[in-house]
Amino acid sequence: NSMLSWQRTAFHFQPEKNWMNDPNGPLFYKGWYHFFYQYNPNAAVWGDIVWGHAVSRDMIHWLHLPLAMVADQWYDVQGVWTGSATILPDGKVMMLYTGSTNESVQVQNLAYPANHDDPLLLDWVKHPGNPVLVPPPGIHHKDFRDPTTAWKTSEGKWRITIGSKVNKTGIALIYDTEDFINFELKEGFLHGVPGTGMWECVDFYPVAVAGGNGLDTSVNGAGVRHVVKASLDDDRHDYYAIGTYDEEAGKWYPDNPAIDVGIGIRYDYGIFYASKTFFDQSKQRRVLWGWIGEWDSEAADVRKGWASLQGMPRTVVLDTKTGSNLLQWPVVESESLRLRSKEFKNVVAKPGAVVPIKLEAATQLDIVAEFELDKEAVERAVESDEEFKCSSSKGAAHRGALGPFGLLVLSEETLSEQTPVYFYVVKGKNATLRTYFCADQSRSSLANDVNKQIYGSYVPVLTGEKFAVRMLVDHSIIESFAQGGRSVITSRVYPTKAIYGAARLFLFNNGTEAGVTASLKVWQMNSAFIRPFPNL
Ligand code: DQQ
């Protein structure tokens, strides 16, 4: 339906049509980035799930390939569900995935490339002895899915984790294997958190304390912290925590039990789910993929004939300045899409002001912006110590002394449609400042069948730092990275007027006391080539 085609994005990965969900088995192989994904070839809604497949040289421009795996065996006939790749030392690829059997039992299966000399990995063989794992005693047959990439134990075995739950406690089971065919269940679990429900798409990986490069999944020892991530089926967000991995015990402990997996920090405070990292051995980095679903109605998805995008892949490192969170940042290749840029230096927005940022177009942008609050006004401001939460505030209309201030993205000239992405600063006791980073979808669309939530979180802003944001704007998605990627918000928005040439960008300051000075650099972004498989 051409009427809705403007919602298609220009540089985010999406199939040509129909439904997509989780990223699966990402890897770099013989010069190509491979991306697999949960795909319904028959409709724009979830169902009939198989593995879509695409390849890229840079994770920006893509060639769609034929389906990698379809639901053709008793052990995956109800769905070829999520899985992960492990590259063995000899270069061979082991793909473990969940199958939903003819009786709706969740089992784990092994697949591998038919021809390891083929850089495109077009053909996949399902191991004749599948399934390689069935739900263990005490685990419900529908609560056993999404095997991770394997990592090495010091004994030389491979270890994986699989998400599950016991009553309402989300857990990560662990298994050891030597051949990816025979598995040994380890007693207890890697980790579990009461009240968090089913853990989907668990991820487990090391990060270097010193920052810098990403680490192979098997790296362990001094100078390494381990991240556990779970996608909570109950609230549809991806939560991570940083902690210590005790290999011998097969246990992981969070640094801070108050911000444990599922109750603490999220990768993204907007829409971002079922994510998965992989180690890119070609650039020594860890890259995070996440599924961005739709926030319009199912009927609208069916009308437009497609649903979902993948977020821009993000590099992930430990934040060496705080030590208590990760930093996520669009892969450096995203910058290859930058075209003409325009700089705006020291633009002043007084309390209550909305200032146009004049651009030739505003639907495909990469924005880097910094903001400063007027120092005297901050000193003058009363110590309100207000308890603030983006989600229960009135969004950008909520006025405090020191904010909200930020940008109105995908806005229409008269502001009838606008998506504010902003900071809100609370002055507490002893003149301490607490900063929140939020996105307000409440006025993002004149349509009424779309989600219009306000969301965001606290974000650490350290002494000497300005308020900083990078934003990728692509027609119907805005990915916003605050403070170098300490806090991220992905907004899926459906403007009806702020489209194509009618889209605008504004600086705004809705605080009552302090002026804001902003400096921005804004690039027009090129479209990526995302090409169909040639019909030879
Ligand atoms: N999606 C897959 C499951 C996974 C869920 C099915 C998460 O394997 O648990 O499409 O979105």
Residues whose N, C-alpha, C, O or C-beta is under 5 A from the ligand:
A	BS01	DQQ	D22 Q38 I49 W81 T82 T98 R145 D146 E200 C201 A274
